[in-house]
Amino acid sequence: MRTARERGRIAAAALAGLAAMALASRAQAKTERTTTYSFEQVWPTAVRHLRVEEGFTIVEKDAEVGYVMFEVREEGKVFSGALEVVRQKESSGRPSVRLVLRIGDRPAYMEAGVLDRLMAKLRAEHGDPPPPPEPKPPDKAKPKAPKT
């Protein structure tokens, strides 16, 4: 059986661990959105959005790999950010794009706002995303032979 002092130390260690995880998760925060617009539509729109509409300074970009590194100037400080534009496929096989945005030391709602505005820009410039593919008709199964 543990003493009250031991239980107190364990509780303090657990709280310290939770606090460390909370701080680490904030530093590692990222916000994501997925869209069925093509990579070829998303990439130039995303770069233009970050630079023109958001006013961020583009530091580096690589369309082949699908990332943009940028800086956000706010309240006299500079914050580093990165946008990943990842090609993927839905379970139906339809191509899609995952957008992953990180802005260091800024709240998640800032990242969410940037991505929400980007999604609105994609819709304004390219219309509605393509509809999902028609479901395939079920295979005509061979009738089972009756058991004899």
Residue, then its C-alpha position, 0 to 999 in steps of 0.5 A: m500500500r502506498t503512503a499519502r506522500e507517494r500518492g502525491r508524488i505520483a499525482a504530481a508526476a502524472l500532472a507534469g506529464l499531462a502538461a508536457m504532452a499538452l505543450a508538445s501537442r500545441a507545438q505540433a498542432k496541425t489542421e487538415r482539410t481534404t478535397t476532391y479538386s485535382f492537385e493541378q487545381v489546388w496547388p496554384t490556388a493554394v500558393r496564390h491564396l497564401r501569398v495574395e489573400e493571406g499576405f504571407t511571405i513565401v520562403e520556399k515551395d516545391a510543387e513536385v513534393g507538394y509543400v510551401m514554407f512561409e512566414v506570417r508577420e503578426e504583432g511585430k513577430v514572425f511565425s513560420g508555417a508550412l502547407e503540405v498538398v498531398r495527393q491521395k485516393e479515396s476508398s472509392g479510388r477517386p483522387s483527392v488532395r489532403l491539405v495539412l497546415r501548420i503555423g508555429d506558435r499560433p492557435a489552431y483556429m488561425e490554421a482552420g481559418v486559413l484553410d476555410r478561406l482556401m476552400a472557399k477560394l477553390r470553390a469560387e475559382h473552380g466551381d463545385p468539386p467533382p461528384p463522387p463516381e457512380p457506384k458500380p452495379p452489383d455483380k450478377a452472382k451465379p445462382k447456387a446449385p441446390k443441395t441434393 
